[in-house]
Amino acid sequence: MDTWLYLLKAFLCLLIVLRVLLYTRPGRPLKSRFLAYLVQLAAGIEAAKSLFLMGPVPELSGVFLLGLITVSIWTVGGDVVDIFRAGTKE
């Protein structure tokens, strides 16, 4: 079962990287772009570690939380800053 959790974790992280990478919105401040870059970097590193079965064994609860983060990033369309806005729209 551990191998499936590694693969599921890698898949979710790659989905995060893909969605944030494909999001483009001109005129975003540098802080927003830097935050998106850090999210991509962290998710990409976790995906690589999971694909090579490195690091601690993922737990089901951690993979579930990662799935929630993935769904929230896809729901807002890849804009990482919109996750932290409390329901306000521009």
N, C-alpha and C positions, 0 to 999 in steps of 0.2 A: 504494500500500500504506500510505502514511502516514495517509491519511484513515481507513482501517479501524482502525489502531492507536489513533487519537484516539477514535473511536467506541467501541471495545472498552474503552479506559481509562475513558471517561466512564460506560459501562454498569456496569463493575465498581465504580467509586466510588459510583454511585447505589445499587447493591445494598448496599454497606456502610452508607450513610446510612440506607436504608430499614430494614435489619435492626436497627441500633443504635437507631434512632428508635422502633421498635415494641417493643423490649425493655422490660419494666417489672418491677421487683422492689422491692417496698417494703422500707424499712429499710436500703438501701444507704448507706454513708458518703458524705459530701460529696466526698471525694477520688475515689471511684469514679465518681460522677455527673459530676464535672468532667472526668475522663479520657474518659468516653464523649462528653461534649460536645465536647471537643477533637478526638476522632476524627471525629465527625460534621462539624465545621467544616472540618477539613483535607480530608476526602473530598469534601465539597460544593464547596469551592473548586477542587479538582483537577477535579471533574466539569464545573464551569462553564467552566474554562479549556480543557478538552478539547473541549467542545461548540462553543466559539467558535474552535477551532483556534488557541489562543494558547499561548504558552510553547514550550519546546523540543519537538522531534519525539520522541514516545515511542519507546523502543527495545523490541524484542520481549522482551528479558530483563526489563526493568522491568515490562512488562505481565504477564509470567508471574509475577513475584513478587507483584504486586498481586492476581493471581488466587488465589495461595496464601493471601494474607491474607484475601481475601474468603471463601474456602472455610473457613478457620479460624474466622472470625467467625460464619458461618452454622452451623458444626458445634457451637460452644458455645452457640448460641441467641441470640447478640447481646450476651452479657455480656463486655465487653472485658476485665474483670479476670480472668476464667477463662482467657484465653489465656496469661497470665503465670504461672498456678499450675502447678506441676510435677506434674501428674497427681493432685493431691489433690482429694478431694470433701468437701463439707461434710456 
